[in-house]
Amino acid sequence: MHTAVSRPSVPPSHDRSTRWVSVIVAGLLGATALTVGGLLGAWQWDRAHQQSSAVEPDPAAPIAEVMQPGQPGRGEGRLVTVEGSWAAVDVALVAGKQVDGVDAVLLVMPLEVPASATGTGTAATLPVLVGWKPADDVGDIPRTGGTVAVEGYVRGGEGSAPAPQREDIDGATWVGSMSTAALAQEWPTPVYTYLVVAETPAPGWRAMPEPPAQSSFDIRSLTYAAEWWLFGVFGAALALRWIRDNGRASPSQEEST
């Protein structure tokens, strides 16, 4: 004859306390999943719509590592350094421009880059945009002797445009655009196909403003954002369902109370 062994009963108050602890833990886990998923999704969303500078923040590189004369332009936005001397020819004045909402004239000067710095073994002429002035304030043209070091960022040239009819200025030629092809007709060849915008302006001229930031759209980051949001919602939904299914007292417990 077997004697039945009775198990010790769990007091209803103890079971109720354990159940409430589980409900609180599940609620905290659900809230954490929703918060983490929401924050990471928002971060990925910002990355998907990020704005990047038009000028790369990398350290300036020697110009020969970025572009070479007589070759298709490349390296736009890269910071470069170059040493040379200003060529003894007329500088270029570019009319019909606007800078900061002001009618402006841009100053482009020819920098003779020695053969040792071009990467091709041949000396070349680099167009350097060294500043701007209001259109009604163009006076003397700066002249600088000796070797000069230029640091700035690379920018593309422009299509050809007719030269404006303006009053002649000694030492300068009026041009309708920053066309390196047109400048090659006035300056010693070969001429670089891209320009460099100097960080330091010519004496008496104003520095060029930085180009506006460029907007970009990354579909991969947008997908990651959606995944994180779904993860957060899924985690919160699981926690709510667990609370609904396990947070209630069982029928036997309800009868014992």
Helices and strands as residue ranges (DSSP letters): H 12-48, E 51-52, E 61-62, G 63-65, E 79-86, E 91-99, E 102-113, H 115-118, E 124-134, G 135-137, E 147-156, E 172-175, H 180-183, E 194-198, E 214-215, H 219-246, H 251-256
